Amino acid sequence: MRPSWYRRSRSIALLCVAALALAACQEGGGQGAAPEEEEEGAGPSQDEVVAEIDAIAEQVEAGELAYEAGGDSDEAIDALREVIPQPEGYPARAVEIIIGFGEGGGSDNYTRNVGLDAERIMGQRLIYNNVPGASGEVGLGQMFTQAADGYTIASAITNQVINDALGTQPYSFVDDVAFIIRQQGPTEIYWVPTDSEFETFEDMLEFAAENPGQVTVSGSGIGSDDEFRLLALGAELDTEFGYVPFDGVGDRISALLGGDIDVLHETAGTVIDLYEDGQIRPLAYGGDIVFEDIDPEIPSVADLGYPVPIGRWRGMVAPGEVDPAIVDYLHNVFYAAAQLPAYREFEAAFFQDVAGGYLDGEDFRAESLAERDEVAALAEQFGYDTEQLEE
Amino acid sequence: MDLFTGIGSVLEPFHLLLMVVGVFIGLIFGTIPGLSGITAVALLVPFSYVLGAEAAIIMMIGVYVAATCAGSLAGTLFNMPGDVMGAATARDGYPLTLQGHAGRAISIDITASAVGGLIGTLLLVLIAPQFLRIALRFGPPEFFALALLGMTSVASLASGSLIKALLAGTLGLLMATVGLDPVSGAVRFNFGLQQLQGGIDFIPAIIGFFAVAEIFNSLYRGTGRGRYTAKDIEKIPRFALPSWADLRRTRWTMLRASLLGNFIGMLPGAGSTIAAFLGYGTEVQLSRNPERFGKGEIKGVAAPEAANNSAAAGSMVPLLTLGIPGGAVTAIMLGVFILNGLRPGPLLFRDAPEIASSVFGALAVASVVVFFVGLLAVRLLLRLLTIPFEVFSTMVLVFAVVGTFAIYNRTIDLWVMLVCGILGFFAKQYGFPVSALVLGLVLGDIAETGLVNGIGVSRGSWSAFLSRPFTIGTLVIAFILLLLPLLWAYLGRRRRRADTAAPVERAERSSTADEQDRS
C-alpha cells in the first residue's frame, strides 16, 4: 500500500498543477480559426486599402453592416478581411504584443483596446505581454531578442525616441525598428488646483520668468516628453521650471492636490473626472490642439506662440527585419480596428479622438527621426548630461 | 447606505459564486510559494470583458483579499512568502511552525486578516474622506520620513546581532539603487545588462531570498522528512478557531495594526507594500518584551496580517475617490474599470454608484468568506507540511520559476531570484536577517524618490524636511520608536535590580503584565 502522504500530496499536487496551468495560460494562447480569404499578387496600394477600410467603417457607423463587439465574426469583420491583403501564410498562429508598461496603464489600455477588433480581423489571438521597466525599454529590448518573423511586435511611446536621442540604450529605436502604425497623439494639459493663484497660463509664465525655478511642474518621470516640453518652454522664456518627476500617475495627482507642486502636465483622460468635479482646472492645452469639449476658452501652448517640441504618442513597432508585407498587413489591421466602434468609444472617453495622432509606418518613421533630432538638440542646449547617461 | 447595498449586490448568487471562486484562487495562488496575488489578479484581466466591470471587480477583490491573507500563510508554513507582507509575518509565523504550533499560527493569521479586512472596510466607508485629506498631505518629504520610520524597524528584525541587521538593511538599500537614476535618468549599477535598467523588483528577490534560499538550506542541512505527521494534524479541529487566550493576547495588536495599516494603505504609491513591516515594527518597538519577537511571538503574526489586510481596503480609497491606484493590484483594477468604459474618480459615486458600493460590499464579504474558508482549510494547509522534502522542494522550485516569470514576463527576474537565493542561503548560514535586506530593498526606492522629489517640491532646498508638520511628526515618531526599546531595557533593568529573586517566575508574570498593559 502506498504511504498515506502519497495520496494526500497527490491531491494537493493536482491542485497545484491546476494553478500552474492557469498561470501558464498567460503565455499560451488558443488557436483561432484560420482566415478564409487569401489574396495574392500585386494587390491594391496601401492608400487604396486604407480608403476601402474607411468606406467600410462609414458603413458600420451608418448601421449598414452588422457589428457586434466581442463576437466571433460579423459582417463588418468579414468585409474588412476581404479588403485587407494578407501575406502568404501570415498569421498562422497567435501574435505576441509586448507592452513596455504594467497592466492598467495608458499603453496597456491602448494596446488591449485596439487589439479587441484587431484579433478578430486577423483571425488569430493576440497575446499581451506586459514587460515593464525603464520607460518601456526593457520590453523593447526583449522584442529585439525575438525572431523578426512578425509574431512578436511591441507597442511603443515617445520615451523610446527620447532615450534613443539620449543614447541610453544598446540599440537605436529609430534605426532598428520597423514602424507599423502610430495611433495616439498627445492630450496633455497644464492643470492647476482650482484655488491656484495662477488664473491664466500667462500668469504662470510671467511668475516663472521673474522667479526661475520657483514654479514646480510635475510630469511622468525623468527624460520624458513632459520634461522636454518644459525645457523648451523654459528656454523660450529664458527661465527654468522646477520639474518634479513622479513615475506613478497617482503620485503626480496627489502631489498636485496636496499642494506640493504648482502645475501638473497630464493627459486629459486620466484626470478629467477631477476637472468635472471642480478640483482642478486647465491653464493651457499642452500642444497645438484645443479640446472644445473641455473648455474652448483655454488657449493651446502653440496658439500662444511657444514651441512644442514633442508630445506623447503611442504606436506599434516590430523588429527591423520583419517582412514589409507583414508590416503593411499589421498596419491595415490595426488601422481598421481603430475605425470600429469598440476602439472609438475608448478613444472618445480619453479625448484621443480629438488628439488624433494617426500616422502610417512611413510617416511615423519620418516623424520619429525629426523628433529624435529635436530632442538631441534640446538635450545639448540644456547640458542634459548625455555623457553620463552613456556610462 | 452604500455598504449594505453593496453587500446585497455581492450576495446575489452569481456574484457570490464568483467571489467564492475568487477567494479559492486567491488562497491557492497566495499559499503556493512563488505565485502571488498580483499574478492571480493580472490573470483575471482578460475575463473582465466577459464578466463586465461589476462582476469582474467583485471577483478580483475576492482574489486580492484572499491572496493578501494567504501570501503570509506560505511565509508562516514554509518561510517562503510570495510577497512583502508575507516576509513580515514569516518572522514569527515560521518559528511557531517549527515549534509545532503551525495550527495556532495559521488560525491567528487568518483571524487577524479577517479582522484587519473588516476594520479596514469600516474605516473605508466611515471616515475615508477625512483620512484621505490627511493622506493627500503626504508628499515626497513625508514619504521620505515614512521610509525612515520603516527603517527603524530594521532594529526589530535583528535576531542576535544588530550590526548584521544593519548591514543586511544597507545591502538592501544598495540593491534598490540598481536601475535608472530618478534624478538624471542615468543607468546605475546594471552590470551592463539592459534588462536590469528596470531595477531589481522586490518580488523576485523575496522569492529568491526566502523560498529558494530555504530549499538550498534544507538541502545543505539534509532535512529529509516532512516536519509534521498525520497524527499532529488529527489534533487540529476541523474548523480551527483560534484559542481564546491567543485572541485576548492579540486583540489590541490587531486593532492598532488595522488602524495603522489602513492609513498607510491609503497613501498613493508605495503605501500598501510597507504596511505589514510598519505594523510589525511598531508592535515590536512598543512591546516591553521585544526579545520574544522573531522566536514565535503570536503578536508578531497578528500585527503584520491585520495591517496588510486593512491596507488592502485602504488602497481602495485613492482608487475610488481620485481614480489613482495605490499599489500594483489596484493599478490592475483601475485598468479593468477603464477597459469596461468606467472612469474611476470622484464622480464614480455619481455615475456608477452600484460599482462603488459593490467594492465596499465585496471587501466586507471577502473578509468574511476568507475567514470561514480559511479556517476550514487549516487542516488541508497543514497537510502540506507532511509532504516529504524531495517532493515539496521540487514543486516549490517549479512554482518559484513560473511565478517569478509570470509577474513581469522578464527573464532577468529569474536571475535575480537565483542570485538572491544563493545570497539568502549564505545570509542564513552567517546569521544575517534577510527580512532586513528585503525591507531595505522595498524602502530604498521610496526613500530615494521621497528625498529627491522632496528637495524638488521645496525648490531645491532642504527646508521641506524641517518645516512640514507631517514630516516632522513622522520623523519624531521614528525617533521615539528607535529609542523606546532602550527605554524599556532601562526600565526593565531597574526593576530587575529591585526584585532579583525568582527570575523564571518574573518572566511568567511579565507576560501577563504585558497583556494588561495594553488594555
Interface residues (C-beta under 8 A of the other chain):
Chain A: S4 W5 R8 S9 I12 A13 L15 C16 A19 L20 L22 A23 A24 C25 Q26 G70 G102 E103 G104 G105 D108 N109 R112 N113 L116 N129 N130 V131 P132 G133 A134 S135 E137 V138 G141 Q142 L166 T168 Q169 P170 G213 Q214 T216 I222 G223 G242 Y243 V244 P245 F246 D247 G248 V249 G250 D251 I253 S254 A255 L257 G258 G259 D260 I261 G269 T270 V271 I272 D273 L274 E276 D277 Q279 E345 F346 A349 D385 Q388 L389 E391
Chain B: I25 I28 F29 I32 L35 T39 A42 L43 V45 Y49 V50 A135 L136 R137 F138 G139 P140 G179 L180 D181 P182 V183 S184 G185 A186 V187 Q194 Q195 Q197 G198 G199 G226 A230 P268 G269 P318 L322 G323 I324 P325 G326 A328 A331 I332 M333 L334 G335 V336 I338 L339 G341 R343 P344 G345 P346 L347 L348 L380 R383 L384 T386 I387 P388 V391 F392 M395 V398 F399 V402 G403 A406 Y408 N409 R410 T411 I412 T449 N453 G456 V457 R459 G460
